Amino acid sequence: MDERELRQLREYLDREQIRETFNRYAFGVDSSDSEAVLSVFDDPCTLITQQPGKPPRRYEGRAAVERFFNRGLINDLKLLRHRITDNLIKVEGDRAGARLYWDEIREQNGQLILGGGIYFDKLRRIGDGWKFTERHAMTTYWITLIDKVDEQALATQILLAPRAKNVRL
C-alpha cells in the first residue's frame, strides 16, 4: 500500500469508530444507562440542548454533563428509541466534526411522541477510539401521536415491549 491508500484506510477506520460512538450514545440513552452514555464523552466536554423556538442550554464541563445525564436518564418511560441517519463526518487528524439526523419515538407522561432533530458534534481521538468534546442536540420537531397511552390504547393501537437494559457489548 502506498501512503495515500494508508491515509484513506485510516480515514475509513476513523469514520467507522466515530459511528460506533454515535451508536453507543443512542443505545445508552435508550436504555437509561448513564455510565454507557458518559463513556463516550471526553473530559472536558460540553453538551448543548435546544428545543424549537428556545435558546440553547449549555452544560459546560464534565461534571455538568454528568449531572444532566444522571438526572435525565432516571425515568419511567415505557419506550425510547433513537434512530440516527445521514451522518456527515469530517476527520482532521485527531479531531473530527459531524452532523447527523436523529429521530426518536418515546412514551412520556402518558403520551406517545415522535421527535427528532440534528446533532452537531465535535470529537477527539482518545487512544483507539473517539469521544465527544461537544454535542449539540437541536430538536427540530416534536409530534404527539397519541395523547393518552392508557390500557385501551395499549390493547388496541400500541404494542410496547419493555425497555432494553444492559445493551453494552
C-alpha positions in Angstrom: 0.0 0.0 0.0 1.2 3.5 -0.8 0.9 6.4 1.7 -2.3 7.8 0.0 -4.0 4.4 0.4 -2.9 4.1 4.0 -4.4 7.6 4.8 -7.6 6.6 3.1 -7.8 3.4 5.1 -7.1 5.3 8.3 -9.9 7.8 7.5 -12.4 4.9 6.8 -11.5 3.3 10.1 -11.9 6.7 11.9 -15.3 7.2 10.4 -16.4 3.8 11.5 -15.1 4.3 15.0 -17.0 7.7 15.1 -20.2 6.0 14.0 -19.7 3.5 16.8 -19.5 6.4 19.2 -22.9 7.7 17.9 -24.4 4.2 18.3 -23.1 3.7 21.9 -24.6 7.1 22.8 -28.0 6.2 21.4 -28.1 2.7 23.0 -27.0 4.2 26.3 -29.8 6.9 26.3 -32.4 4.4 25.1 -31.7 2.0 27.9 -31.2 4.7 30.6 -27.6 3.7 31.1 -25.8 6.9 32.1 -22.5 5.1 32.5 -22.6 4.0 28.9 -23.6 7.5 27.7 -20.9 9.2 29.7 -18.3 6.7 28.5 -18.4 8.5 25.0 -17.8 12.0 26.4 -14.3 13.4 26.8 -13.1 15.4 29.7 -13.6 18.3 29.4 -16.8 18.3 27.3 -19.9 20.4 26.6 -23.5 19.4 25.9 -25.9 21.8 24.3 -29.6 21.0 24.1 -32.0 23.1 22.1 -35.8 22.9 21.8 -37.7 24.6 18.9 -38.1 28.3 19.5 -36.0 28.3 22.6 -32.4 29.4 23.2 -29.8 26.6 23.6 -29.0 25.3 27.1 -25.3 24.7 27.7 -23.8 22.2 30.1 -20.1 23.1 30.3 -17.6 20.7 31.8 -17.7 17.0 32.6 -19.5 17.5 36.0 -22.3 19.4 34.4 -22.8 16.8 31.6 -22.7 14.0 34.2 -25.4 15.8 36.3 -27.6 16.2 33.2 -27.5 12.6 32.2 -27.6 11.1 35.7 -30.8 13.1 36.3 -32.3 12.9 32.8 -31.9 9.2 32.3 -33.6 8.2 35.5 -37.2 8.0 34.3 -40.1 5.7 33.9 -40.5 5.9 30.1 -42.0 2.8 28.7 -40.4 3.4 25.3 -37.5 5.4 24.0 -35.8 4.5 20.7 -33.3 6.6 18.7 -32.5 6.3 15.0 -29.5 8.1 13.7 -29.0 8.7 10.0 -27.3 10.7 7.3 -24.1 11.3 9.1 -21.6 13.6 7.6 -18.1 13.2 9.2 -15.0 15.3 8.6 -11.8 13.9 10.1 -8.9 16.2 10.6 -6.1 14.3 12.3 -7.1 13.6 15.9 -10.2 15.9 15.7 -13.5 15.4 13.8 -16.7 17.2 13.2 -20.0 15.6 12.4 -23.6 16.4 11.6 -26.4 13.8 11.6 -30.1 13.5 11.9 -31.8 11.8 14.8 -35.4 10.6 15.2 -36.9 9.1 18.3 -40.2 7.7 19.5 -40.9 7.8 23.1 -43.7 7.3 25.6 -43.6 10.2 28.1 -46.1 11.4 30.7 -48.8 9.2 29.1 -48.2 10.5 25.6 -46.7 8.7 22.6 -44.3 11.2 20.9 -42.3 11.3 17.7 -39.5 13.7 17.7 -36.2 14.4 16.0 -33.6 16.9 15.1 -29.9 17.3 14.3 -26.8 16.5 16.2 -23.8 18.8 15.7 -20.7 17.1 17.1 -17.1 17.8 17.8 -15.0 14.7 18.7 -11.4 13.9 19.7 -9.4 10.7 19.2 -8.7 9.1 22.5 -6.4 6.1 22.2 -8.0 3.8 19.7 -11.5 5.4 19.8 -13.3 8.7 19.6 -15.2 10.8 22.2 -17.4 13.8 22.1 -15.8 17.1 23.1 -19.1 18.8 22.3 -22.6 17.5 21.3 -25.3 19.9 20.3 -28.7 18.2 20.2 -31.1 20.5 18.3 -34.7 19.3 18.3 -36.4 20.3 15.1 -39.8 18.6 15.6 -41.9 17.1 18.4 -45.3 15.5 17.4 -47.8 13.9 19.9 -49.0 10.8 18.1 -51.3 9.6 20.9 -52.3 12.0 23.7 -53.2 9.3 26.3 -51.5 6.0 26.3 -53.8 4.1 28.6 -54.7 0.4 28.8 -57.2 0.6 26.0 -54.7 2.2 23.7 -52.1 -0.4 24.6 -54.6 -3.1 23.9 -55.8 -1.8 20.5 -53.3 0.6 19.0 -49.9 0.2 20.5 -47.5 -2.7 21.3 -44.8 -1.7 23.7 -42.1 -4.1 24.8 -40.2 -3.3 28.0 -37.2 -1.1 27.5 -34.0 -2.9 26.9 -31.4 -2.9 29.8 -27.7 -3.7 29.7 -27.3 -3.3 26.0 -23.5 -2.8 26.2 -21.2 -5.3 24.4 
